Amino acid sequence: MLTPRKIPITTNIRRYLELVGLLVLALLLYSQMSVIKDAVRLISDANLFKIFLLFGIYWIILPLTATSIAILYPKNKKPNFLKTNLALLAGSGPGKIIPAGAGTMAIISVYLKKIGLSYKQAIGVALTNNLIGMISSSLLLLTVLIIKPSLFRIVTDNIPTNQAILSVLLLGLAIVAILVGYRAKSINKVLRESLKAWIKIAKGAIVRPQKFVVLLLIAISITLIFTLSLFLSARAININIAPSDAFLALTFGVTVGGLAPTPGGVGGIEAGIIVTLLALGYSSVEATSITILFRTATYIQPLLPGTLSYFYLKKLSLL
């Protein structure tokens, strides 16, 4: 008689985590219903051509990021381009339930491991891609502040003190957690090996000028697309906004959102963008309207297709 095959404990745990994650995702969508309704109202009164551009340009980001991953991939046989795009899209669905983009990075790491990389190499590729993105954003921010140095003072002088303190505390807690984890014997070896793999992949990208320039240009393009999205969010509802203001609002918003312990930075990114726009002289109605439309296009739009991609890749045993 055949005995029933036992399901590994780790598989059960993963299924429970996935169930909890999807429940959080559903609750997140439900909690954003008022935002969605406001966005629908804004869109109905907006310039439809600019709305079409706003929602359309988001989908350029996926193939650009997939190209970066292919360049960083440490093997001669590159990953399937379409499936890499689907993995990135999955990161925009269930991956949103984990703060600071860690969920998206985790999904990409799992996907890369499934297609042949070691877990250390997979984490190294994902981390290096994020690092280059940070470098590109920093370079663009530095350029904007060199051109208009007064903008930084305007924004920082108007950020609420409690919000600044909370951001610093959260950053401090994150650093402490990393240091404690690094010293813990149980995970010290894993962290050290992952760090070595990451340094090897990052070094391989940075020491080759041609490769690094291409990766940097892709990362800059992605940042500029997000800036254009914020710019179009304003122009679609007939609000005049300077490109430099859109970039600053995006930069500060993402920075604050990355420190906020919420799924996908919900609340934190919105607050950061609104506060920055208010500091730059926009009214509360203008700042809120721009932010609602921007987050609808870049956060809410990919949730459903991202979830479908997630289940599709799981069916293929790629997640």
Residue frames as qw, qx, qy, qz and C-alpha x, y, z in Angstrom:
[[0.000, 0.888, 0.460, 0.000, 0.00, 0.00, 0.00],
 [0.396, 0.508, -0.030, 0.765, 1.28, 3.42, -0.91],
 [0.370, -0.599, -0.436, 0.561, 1.93, 5.71, 2.02],
 [0.184, 0.951, 0.225, 0.105, 1.01, 9.37, 1.60],
 [0.597, 0.335, -0.134, 0.716, 4.00, 11.54, 0.80],
 [0.384, -0.723, -0.336, 0.467, 4.87, 13.86, 3.65],
 [0.292, 0.865, 0.078, 0.401, 5.16, 17.51, 2.82],
 [0.562, 0.082, -0.373, 0.733, 8.35, 19.03, 4.25],
 [0.274, -0.715, -0.448, 0.461, 7.89, 21.36, 7.20],
 [0.212, -0.349, 0.176, 0.896, 9.64, 24.14, 5.31],
 [0.032, -0.276, -0.676, -0.683, 7.12, 23.80, 2.47],
 [0.268, -0.693, -0.670, 0.019, 4.24, 24.07, 4.95],
 [0.312, -0.612, -0.193, 0.701, 5.82, 27.14, 6.55],
 [0.143, -0.109, 0.411, 0.894, 6.29, 28.74, 3.15],
 [0.123, -0.481, -0.735, -0.461, 2.66, 28.08, 2.23],
 [0.304, -0.739, -0.524, 0.294, 1.47, 29.66, 5.45],
 [0.280, -0.473, 0.059, 0.833, 3.69, 32.68, 4.85],
 [0.053, 0.137, 0.597, 0.788, 2.37, 33.00, 1.31],
 [0.209, -0.642, -0.718, -0.171, -1.20, 32.81, 2.62],
 [0.322, -0.712, -0.308, 0.542, -0.48, 35.49, 5.22],
 [0.256, -0.257, 0.302, 0.882, 1.26, 37.60, 2.59],
 [0.034, -0.348, -0.676, -0.649, -1.66, 37.42, 0.18],
 [0.276, -0.734, -0.611, 0.104, -4.05, 38.27, 3.02],
 [0.310, -0.586, -0.072, 0.745, -1.96, 41.33, 3.85],
 [0.153, -0.003, 0.519, 0.841, -1.98, 42.24, 0.15],
 [0.138, -0.576, -0.721, -0.359, -5.79, 41.97, 0.03],
 [0.330, -0.764, -0.422, 0.360, -6.13, 44.08, 3.19],
 [0.326, -0.359, 0.172, 0.857, -3.68, 46.58, 1.74],
 [0.034, 0.272, 0.616, 0.738, -5.79, 46.95, -1.39],
 [0.265, -0.708, -0.648, -0.096, -8.93, 47.30, 0.72],
 [0.386, -0.660, -0.242, 0.597, -7.28, 49.94, 2.91],
 [0.215, -0.247, 0.324, 0.888, -6.36, 51.90, -0.23],
 [0.223, 0.584, 0.751, 0.212, -9.92, 51.94, -1.60],
 [0.002, -0.905, -0.253, 0.342, -10.37, 55.61, -0.72],
 [0.234, -0.572, 0.451, 0.644, -7.14, 56.40, -2.55],
 [0.294, 0.159, 0.818, 0.468, -8.29, 54.40, -5.56],
 [0.150, 0.778, 0.610, -0.026, -11.65, 56.23, -5.58],
 [0.093, -0.859, 0.036, 0.503, -9.90, 59.61, -5.37],
 [0.292, -0.329, 0.648, 0.622, -7.60, 58.55, -8.20],
 [0.284, 0.448, 0.795, 0.294, -10.55, 57.50, -10.37],
 [0.065, 0.901, 0.364, -0.225, -12.16, 60.90, -9.76],
 [0.201, -0.724, 0.315, 0.580, -8.92, 62.68, -10.64],
 [0.342, -0.062, 0.772, 0.532, -8.43, 60.60, -13.77],
 [0.277, 0.649, 0.703, 0.090, -11.99, 61.25, -14.96],
 [0.066, 0.966, 0.152, -0.200, -11.27, 65.00, -14.89],
 [0.439, -0.595, 0.425, 0.522, -7.69, 64.75, -16.16],
 [0.418, 0.644, -0.454, -0.452, -5.99, 64.99, -19.54],
 [0.959, 0.022, 0.237, -0.152, -6.51, 61.46, -20.86],
 [0.731, 0.587, -0.289, 0.196, -3.46, 61.51, -23.14],
 [0.045, 0.661, -0.596, 0.455, -1.18, 62.39, -20.20],
 [0.752, -0.301, 0.444, -0.383, -2.89, 59.76, -18.03],
 [0.954, 0.296, -0.026, -0.033, -2.24, 57.19, -20.76],
 [0.488, 0.647, -0.463, 0.360, 1.44, 58.20, -20.82],
 [0.349, -0.598, 0.531, -0.489, 1.63, 58.14, -17.02],
 [0.866, -0.153, 0.396, -0.263, 0.29, 54.59, -16.72],
 [0.887, 0.453, -0.082, 0.023, 2.15, 53.39, -19.82],
 [0.331, 0.744, -0.510, 0.277, 5.69, 54.50, -19.01],
 [0.641, -0.516, 0.502, -0.267, 5.72, 52.41, -15.83],
 [0.962, 0.102, 0.251, -0.033, 6.01, 49.29, -18.01],
 [0.560, 0.723, -0.348, 0.205, 9.31, 50.50, -19.49],
 [0.322, -0.717, 0.548, -0.288, 10.93, 50.02, -16.08],
 [0.910, -0.152, 0.366, -0.123, 10.55, 46.22, -16.07],
 [0.879, 0.415, 0.018, 0.233, 12.56, 45.45, -19.26],
 [0.198, 0.826, -0.371, 0.375, 15.20, 48.01, -18.25],
 [0.549, -0.582, 0.526, -0.288, 15.65, 46.30, -14.87],
 [0.962, 0.075, 0.261, -0.020, 15.64, 42.86, -16.53],
 [0.652, 0.677, -0.201, 0.275, 18.46, 44.07, -18.79],
 [0.141, -0.768, 0.509, -0.363, 20.49, 45.12, -15.73],
 [0.803, -0.311, 0.467, -0.199, 20.01, 41.70, -14.15],
 [0.919, 0.373, 0.076, 0.102, 21.08, 39.99, -17.39],
 [0.379, 0.781, -0.363, 0.338, 24.27, 42.11, -17.47],
 [0.337, -0.639, 0.571, -0.391, 25.05, 41.29, -13.83],
 [0.974, -0.061, 0.087, -0.199, 24.25, 37.58, -14.27],
 [0.280, -0.714, 0.626, 0.142, 27.56, 35.78, -13.55],
 [0.665, 0.028, 0.726, 0.173, 27.08, 32.99, -16.11],
 [0.087, -0.170, 0.594, 0.782, 27.47, 32.98, -19.89],
 [0.121, -0.431, -0.805, -0.389, 23.94, 31.68, -20.51],
 [0.153, -0.132, 0.205, -0.958, 21.70, 34.61, -19.65],
 [0.271, 0.303, 0.805, -0.432, 18.28, 34.16, -17.97],
 [0.167, 0.543, 0.726, 0.387, 15.08, 34.10, -20.02],
 [0.061, 0.141, -0.020, 0.988, 14.20, 37.76, -20.60],
 [0.481, -0.419, -0.405, -0.655, 10.41, 37.33, -20.46],
 [0.720, -0.435, -0.533, 0.089, 10.47, 35.25, -17.28],
 [0.435, -0.098, -0.327, 0.833, 12.82, 37.75, -15.63],
 [0.182, -0.281, -0.138, -0.932, 10.30, 40.47, -16.44],
 [0.656, -0.444, -0.486, -0.370, 7.55, 38.34, -14.89],
 [0.656, -0.285, -0.508, 0.479, 9.67, 37.84, -11.75],
 [0.174, 0.052, -0.152, 0.972, 10.16, 41.59, -11.48],
 [0.427, -0.358, -0.319, -0.767, 6.41, 42.05, -11.95],
 [0.709, -0.398, -0.582, 0.018, 5.79, 39.46, -9.21],
 [0.461, -0.139, -0.399, 0.780, 7.98, 41.62, -7.01],
 [0.134, -0.170, -0.048, -0.975, 5.58, 44.47, -7.69],
 [0.651, -0.388, -0.441, -0.481, 2.68, 42.32, -6.44],
 [0.824, -0.485, -0.286, 0.070, 3.32, 40.09, -3.40],
 [0.639, 0.120, -0.234, 0.723, 6.77, 41.65, -3.10],
 [0.063, -0.618, -0.021, -0.783, 5.11, 44.90, -2.03],
 [0.695, -0.633, -0.273, -0.203, 4.03, 43.45, 1.32],
 [0.773, -0.324, -0.155, 0.524, 7.61, 43.59, 2.63],
 [0.083, -0.962, -0.036, 0.258, 9.03, 47.05, 3.54],
 [0.194, -0.790, 0.411, 0.411, 11.82, 48.95, 1.81],
 [0.615, 0.580, -0.432, -0.315, 11.81, 46.90, -1.39],
 [0.268, -0.410, 0.867, -0.090, 13.18, 43.87, 0.46],
 [0.736, 0.243, 0.565, -0.282, 10.22, 41.81, -0.76],
 [0.663, 0.715, -0.114, -0.192, 10.94, 42.61, -4.41],
 [0.147, 0.698, -0.700, 0.023, 14.62, 41.86, -3.90],
 [0.516, -0.210, 0.800, -0.223, 13.80, 38.58, -2.14],
 [0.800, 0.424, 0.343, -0.249, 11.55, 37.44, -5.00],
 [0.534, 0.760, -0.360, -0.089, 14.25, 38.25, -7.58],
 [0.133, -0.578, 0.794, -0.129, 16.82, 36.39, -5.47],
 [0.691, 0.027, 0.681, -0.242, 14.60, 33.29, -5.23],
 [0.756, 0.616, 0.080, -0.208, 13.96, 33.41, -8.98],
 [0.328, 0.765, -0.554, -0.014, 17.69, 33.67, -9.78],
 [0.366, -0.388, 0.827, -0.181, 18.44, 30.77, -7.45],
 [0.781, 0.251, 0.500, -0.278, 15.75, 28.67, -9.13],
 [0.728, 0.677, -0.049, -0.096, 17.31, 29.22, -12.57],
 [0.884, 0.278, -0.209, 0.312, 20.78, 28.12, -11.57],
 [0.163, 0.682, -0.413, 0.581, 22.62, 30.57, -9.32],
 [0.465, -0.205, -0.718, 0.476, 23.71, 29.79, -5.78],
 [0.250, -0.853, -0.456, 0.048, 21.80, 31.71, -3.11],
 [0.443, -0.582, 0.039, 0.681, 24.93, 33.81, -2.53],
 [0.267, 0.055, 0.505, 0.819, 25.20, 34.74, -6.20],
 [0.056, -0.666, -0.658, -0.348, 21.46, 35.46, -6.42],
 [0.334, -0.843, -0.295, 0.302, 21.57, 37.83, -3.46],
 [0.453, -0.371, 0.239, 0.775, 24.74, 39.38, -4.87],
 [0.190, 0.342, 0.581, 0.714, 23.07, 40.20, -8.21],
 [0.194, -0.799, -0.539, -0.183, 19.99, 41.70, -6.51],
 [0.453, -0.742, -0.138, 0.475, 22.06, 43.76, -4.07],
 [0.420, -0.165, 0.351, 0.821, 24.42, 45.03, -6.78],
 [0.087, 0.551, 0.596, 0.578, 21.47, 46.10, -8.93],
 [0.312, -0.866, -0.390, 0.027, 20.04, 48.04, -5.97],
 [0.532, -0.535, 0.050, 0.654, 23.44, 49.57, -5.18],
 [0.323, 0.127, 0.446, 0.825, 23.85, 50.91, -8.72],
 [0.105, -0.742, -0.554, -0.362, 20.33, 52.33, -8.47],
 [0.447, -0.804, -0.223, 0.322, 21.33, 54.17, -5.28],
 [0.488, -0.274, 0.248, 0.791, 24.47, 55.51, -6.95],
 [0.181, 0.419, 0.541, 0.707, 22.47, 56.83, -9.92],
 [0.253, -0.840, -0.460, -0.139, 19.89, 58.53, -7.68],
 [0.521, -0.666, -0.065, 0.530, 22.66, 60.12, -5.61],
 [0.416, -0.028, 0.375, 0.828, 24.39, 61.45, -8.74],
 [0.010, 0.616, 0.547, 0.567, 21.13, 62.92, -10.05],
 [0.399, -0.837, -0.357, 0.109, 20.33, 64.46, -6.66],
 [0.528, -0.459, 0.092, 0.708, 23.80, 65.98, -6.48],
 [0.287, 0.257, 0.477, 0.790, 23.36, 67.43, -9.98],
 [0.163, -0.775, -0.508, -0.340, 20.01, 69.01, -9.07],
 [0.498, -0.789, -0.205, 0.295, 21.42, 70.51, -5.84],
 [0.506, -0.198, 0.225, 0.809, 24.45, 71.91, -7.67],
 [0.114, 0.452, 0.494, 0.734, 22.14, 73.61, -10.16],
 [0.374, -0.669, -0.176, -0.618, 19.68, 74.78, -7.46],
 [0.394, 0.096, -0.736, 0.542, 21.41, 74.57, -4.04],
 [0.310, -0.196, 0.295, -0.882, 18.58, 76.50, -2.35],
 [0.732, -0.148, -0.444, -0.495, 16.16, 73.61, -2.92],
 [0.612, -0.053, -0.735, 0.287, 17.82, 71.37, -0.31],
 [0.084, 0.010, -0.504, 0.860, 17.52, 73.99, 2.42],
 [0.504, -0.121, -0.127, -0.846, 13.90, 74.71, 1.50],
 [0.769, -0.132, -0.566, -0.266, 12.97, 71.04, 1.86],
 [0.568, -0.052, -0.684, 0.454, 15.01, 70.17, 4.96],
 [0.031, -0.104, 0.364, -0.925, 13.83, 73.28, 6.82],
 [0.591, -0.087, -0.061, -0.799, 10.21, 72.24, 6.27],
 [0.625, -0.059, -0.775, -0.074, 10.37, 68.53, 7.11],
 [0.648, -0.654, -0.041, -0.387, 8.50, 67.95, 10.42],
 [0.088, -0.634, 0.705, -0.305, 10.87, 67.30, 13.33],
 [0.740, -0.162, 0.567, -0.324, 9.02, 64.17, 14.49],
 [0.893, 0.439, 0.026, -0.100, 9.21, 62.68, 11.00],
 [0.404, 0.722, -0.524, 0.202, 12.95, 63.36, 10.80],
 [0.359, -0.500, 0.698, -0.364, 13.51, 61.82, 14.25],
 [0.881, 0.067, 0.380, -0.275, 11.45, 58.73, 13.34],
 [0.782, 0.587, -0.207, -0.001, 13.43, 58.24, 10.12],
 [0.156, 0.682, -0.650, 0.296, 16.76, 58.48, 11.98],
 [0.592, -0.321, 0.629, -0.389, 15.55, 56.05, 14.68],
 [0.924, 0.259, 0.195, -0.204, 14.37, 53.52, 12.08],
 [0.613, 0.668, -0.403, 0.127, 17.67, 53.78, 10.22],
 [0.137, -0.606, 0.690, -0.371, 19.54, 53.28, 13.51],
 [0.785, -0.116, 0.502, -0.345, 17.45, 50.21, 14.38],
 [0.880, 0.461, -0.069, -0.088, 18.12, 48.75, 10.92],
 [0.364, 0.692, -0.572, 0.248, 21.88, 49.21, 11.36],
 [0.420, -0.444, 0.675, -0.413, 21.78, 47.65, 14.86],
 [0.904, 0.107, 0.291, -0.293, 19.78, 44.68, 13.54],
 [0.761, 0.578, -0.291, 0.050, 22.34, 44.11, 10.77],
 [0.110, 0.650, -0.660, 0.360, 25.26, 44.32, 13.22],
 [0.638, -0.276, 0.586, -0.417, 23.59, 41.95, 15.71],
 [0.932, 0.287, 0.109, -0.195, 22.78, 39.52, 12.92],
 [0.576, 0.668, -0.450, 0.140, 26.33, 39.69, 11.64],
 [0.096, -0.555, 0.721, -0.404, 27.69, 38.81, 15.09],
 [0.837, -0.122, 0.339, -0.413, 25.24, 35.93, 15.64],
 [0.286, -0.369, 0.857, 0.219, 27.04, 32.61, 15.10],
 [0.596, 0.336, 0.719, -0.122, 24.00, 30.96, 13.53],
 [0.558, 0.772, 0.304, 0.026, 23.90, 33.34, 10.57],
 [0.222, -0.812, 0.337, 0.421, 27.39, 34.83, 10.63],
 [0.478, -0.148, 0.738, 0.453, 28.69, 32.33, 8.09],
 [0.408, 0.637, 0.631, 0.171, 25.76, 32.90, 5.71],
 [0.064, 0.972, 0.096, -0.203, 26.18, 36.68, 5.90],
 [0.337, -0.654, 0.498, 0.459, 29.93, 36.48, 5.33],
 [0.482, 0.094, 0.765, 0.416, 29.57, 34.20, 2.32],
 [0.308, 0.801, 0.508, 0.069, 26.78, 36.36, 0.86],
 [0.098, -0.929, 0.104, 0.341, 28.91, 39.46, 1.39],
 [0.420, -0.393, 0.641, 0.509, 31.84, 37.87, -0.43],
 [0.436, 0.407, 0.733, 0.327, 29.62, 36.88, -3.35],
 [0.151, 0.929, 0.323, -0.099, 28.13, 40.37, -3.49],
 [0.234, -0.799, 0.318, 0.453, 31.57, 42.03, -3.45],
 [0.471, -0.101, 0.729, 0.486, 32.72, 39.73, -6.27],
 [0.344, 0.636, 0.646, 0.246, 29.70, 40.54, -8.46],
 [0.013, -0.967, -0.147, 0.206, 29.80, 44.27, -7.64],
 [0.363, -0.624, 0.459, 0.518, 33.54, 44.40, -8.34],
 [0.486, 0.161, 0.736, 0.443, 32.99, 42.59, -11.64],
 [0.248, 0.819, 0.495, 0.147, 30.50, 45.28, -12.67],
 [0.149, -0.962, -0.014, 0.229, 32.35, 48.34, -11.37],
 [0.468, -0.534, 0.478, 0.517, 35.91, 47.53, -12.54],
 [0.421, 0.264, 0.673, 0.548, 34.73, 47.14, -16.13],
 [0.047, 0.323, 0.052, -0.944, 34.02, 50.71, -17.25],
 [0.289, -0.038, -0.608, -0.738, 31.85, 49.78, -20.24],
 [0.388, -0.385, -0.836, -0.051, 29.61, 47.46, -18.23],
 [0.226, -0.452, -0.531, 0.680, 29.37, 49.89, -15.30],
 [0.103, 0.187, -0.152, -0.965, 28.47, 52.82, -17.58],
 [0.373, -0.204, -0.711, -0.560, 25.68, 50.80, -19.21],
 [0.400, -0.448, -0.768, 0.221, 24.31, 49.73, -15.81],
 [0.154, -0.382, -0.306, 0.858, 24.52, 53.30, -14.53],
 [0.198, 0.039, -0.373, -0.906, 22.72, 54.65, -17.60],
 [0.412, -0.349, -0.789, -0.295, 19.94, 52.10, -17.13],
 [0.351, -0.477, -0.637, 0.493, 19.60, 53.02, -13.45],
 [0.028, -0.269, -0.040, 0.962, 19.54, 56.74, -14.28],
 [0.285, -0.141, -0.604, -0.731, 16.88, 56.07, -16.94],
 [0.404, -0.454, -0.794, 0.012, 14.70, 54.26, -14.37],
 [0.237, -0.462, -0.422, 0.744, 15.02, 57.16, -11.90],
 [0.084, 0.163, -0.234, -0.955, 14.15, 59.64, -14.65],
 [0.322, -0.299, -0.761, -0.477, 11.10, 57.55, -15.63],
 [0.346, -0.554, -0.687, 0.317, 9.82, 57.72, -12.05],
 [0.130, -0.388, -0.118, 0.905, 10.50, 61.46, -12.06],
 [0.187, -0.042, -0.530, -0.826, 8.60, 61.80, -15.34],
 [0.326, -0.445, -0.826, -0.114, 5.74, 59.82, -13.76],
 [0.240, -0.577, -0.486, 0.610, 5.49, 62.34, -10.92],
 [0.022, -0.260, 0.217, 0.940, 5.77, 65.20, -13.41],
 [0.250, -0.195, -0.710, -0.629, 2.97, 63.75, -15.57],
 [0.269, -0.514, -0.782, 0.227, 0.83, 63.15, -12.47],
 [0.089, -0.544, -0.249, 0.796, 0.89, 66.89, -11.91],
 [0.097, 0.231, -0.420, -0.872, 0.50, 67.99, -15.51],
 [0.137, -0.292, -0.890, -0.322, -2.37, 65.55, -16.14],
 [0.205, -0.732, -0.629, 0.161, -4.45, 67.44, -13.58],
 [0.212, 0.829, 0.163, 0.491, -3.29, 70.86, -14.81],
 [0.532, -0.821, 0.063, 0.198, -0.76, 71.56, -12.06],
 [0.516, 0.761, -0.313, 0.239, 2.44, 73.22, -13.26],
 [0.776, -0.577, 0.206, 0.147, 5.47, 71.60, -11.67],
 [0.207, 0.806, -0.544, -0.110, 9.17, 72.08, -12.37],
 [0.870, 0.189, -0.455, 0.027, 11.11, 68.90, -13.29],
 [0.291, 0.380, -0.652, 0.588, 13.58, 69.66, -10.47],
 [0.507, -0.276, 0.380, -0.722, 10.69, 69.85, -7.98],
 [0.925, 0.031, -0.170, -0.339, 9.35, 66.51, -9.22],
 [0.702, 0.304, -0.583, 0.274, 12.77, 64.90, -8.79],
 [0.003, -0.373, 0.605, -0.703, 13.27, 66.29, -5.28],
 [0.710, -0.185, 0.197, -0.650, 9.79, 65.18, -4.20],
 [0.922, 0.134, -0.338, -0.133, 10.46, 61.71, -5.58],
 [0.513, 0.380, -0.628, 0.446, 13.90, 61.44, -3.94],
 [0.187, -0.307, 0.569, -0.739, 12.80, 62.56, -0.49],
 [0.800, -0.091, 0.025, -0.593, 9.57, 60.58, -0.73],
 [0.883, 0.159, -0.442, -0.009, 11.32, 57.31, -1.56],
 [0.311, 0.382, -0.651, 0.577, 13.96, 57.93, 1.12],
 [0.431, -0.244, 0.448, -0.744, 11.32, 58.44, 3.82],
 [0.880, 0.040, -0.107, -0.461, 9.23, 55.56, 2.46],
 [0.705, 0.306, -0.624, 0.141, 12.21, 53.23, 2.49],
 [0.111, 0.260, -0.709, 0.646, 12.63, 53.83, 6.21],
 [0.620, -0.164, 0.183, -0.745, 8.93, 53.43, 6.99],
 [0.165, -0.121, 0.975, -0.085, 8.11, 49.91, 8.32],
 [0.644, 0.382, 0.358, -0.558, 5.05, 49.48, 6.07],
 [0.699, 0.243, 0.625, 0.249, 4.36, 47.33, 2.98],
 [0.487, 0.554, 0.380, 0.557, 5.84, 49.10, -0.03],
 [0.258, -0.032, -0.154, 0.953, 6.40, 52.22, 2.05],
 [0.175, -0.670, -0.583, -0.425, 2.65, 52.91, 2.17],
 [0.400, -0.873, -0.260, 0.099, 2.11, 56.10, 4.11],
 [0.560, -0.545, 0.171, 0.600, 5.83, 56.90, 4.27],
 [0.402, 0.145, 0.497, 0.755, 6.36, 57.58, 0.56],
 [0.001, -0.779, -0.516, -0.356, 3.11, 59.53, 0.32],
 [0.401, -0.864, -0.167, 0.254, 4.06, 61.62, 3.36],
 [0.552, -0.355, 0.279, 0.701, 7.55, 62.25, 2.03],
 [0.296, 0.377, 0.534, 0.697, 6.31, 63.41, -1.39],
 [0.146, -0.852, -0.452, -0.220, 3.55, 65.59, 0.08],
 [0.492, -0.760, -0.066, 0.420, 5.84, 67.21, 2.65],
 [0.500, -0.153, 0.365, 0.770, 8.45, 67.96, -0.02],
 [0.158, 0.551, 0.546, 0.611, 5.89, 69.47, -2.40],
 [0.295, -0.890, -0.347, 0.016, 4.45, 71.59, 0.42],
 [0.540, -0.588, 0.097, 0.595, 7.96, 72.80, 1.25],
 [0.393, 0.054, 0.484, 0.780, 8.47, 73.73, -2.39],
 [0.151, 0.207, 0.031, -0.966, 5.38, 75.94, -2.33],
 [0.336, -0.212, -0.740, -0.544, 2.58, 73.75, -3.67],
 [0.562, -0.331, 0.175, -0.737, -0.78, 73.82, -1.90],
 [0.435, -0.169, 0.836, -0.288, -1.95, 70.87, 0.20],
 [0.771, 0.418, 0.311, -0.366, -4.64, 70.04, -2.38],
 [0.567, 0.698, -0.406, -0.165, -2.10, 70.08, -5.22],
 [0.021, -0.527, 0.838, -0.142, 0.47, 68.03, -3.29],
 [0.582, 0.000, 0.738, -0.342, -2.08, 65.40, -2.25],
 [0.766, 0.527, 0.124, -0.346, -3.63, 65.13, -5.73],
 [0.423, 0.684, -0.586, -0.097, -0.23, 64.69, -7.41],
 [0.182, -0.392, 0.873, -0.225, 0.79, 62.04, -4.88],
 [0.714, 0.167, 0.552, -0.398, -2.46, 60.06, -5.18],
 [0.753, 0.600, -0.087, -0.255, -2.19, 59.88, -8.95],
 [0.255, 0.669, -0.697, 0.035, 1.53, 59.03, -8.88],
 [0.329, -0.274, 0.857, -0.285, 1.11, 56.20, -6.35],
 [0.792, 0.308, 0.351, -0.394, -1.87, 54.81, -8.25],
 [0.681, 0.650, -0.299, -0.158, 0.22, 54.52, -11.42],
 [0.346, 0.590, -0.704, 0.193, 3.39, 53.17, -9.80],
 [0.194, -0.246, 0.832, -0.458, 2.13, 51.23, -6.78],
 [0.644, 0.193, 0.529, -0.517, -1.49, 50.16, -7.20],
 [0.651, 0.520, -0.301, -0.464, -1.42, 49.55, -10.98],
 [0.467, 0.402, -0.783, -0.080, 1.01, 46.57, -10.90],
 [0.441, -0.280, 0.708, -0.475, -0.45, 44.82, -7.84],
 [0.853, 0.195, 0.306, -0.375, -2.95, 42.59, -9.66],
 [0.780, 0.541, -0.312, -0.038, -0.77, 41.65, -12.68],
 [0.082, 0.610, -0.727, 0.305, 2.12, 41.17, -10.23],
 [0.627, -0.186, 0.631, -0.417, 0.09, 38.69, -8.19],
 [0.895, 0.371, 0.075, -0.236, -0.90, 36.77, -11.36],
 [0.516, 0.661, -0.533, 0.114, 2.77, 36.65, -12.41],
 [0.280, -0.502, 0.724, -0.380, 3.69, 35.36, -8.97],
 [0.803, 0.019, 0.500, -0.325, 1.28, 32.41, -9.22],
 [0.803, 0.564, -0.149, -0.120, 2.32, 31.70, -12.82],
 [0.307, 0.657, -0.655, 0.214, 6.01, 31.49, -11.88],
 [0.502, -0.331, 0.699, -0.388, 5.16, 29.34, -8.87],
 [0.900, 0.256, 0.215, -0.279, 3.35, 26.96, -11.22],
 [0.713, 0.609, -0.330, 0.107, 6.57, 26.77, -13.26],
 [0.846, -0.421, -0.106, 0.311, 8.53, 26.17, -10.00],
 [0.498, 0.488, -0.078, 0.713, 10.49, 29.38, -10.57],
 [0.206, -0.589, 0.270, -0.733, 9.43, 30.91, -7.23]]
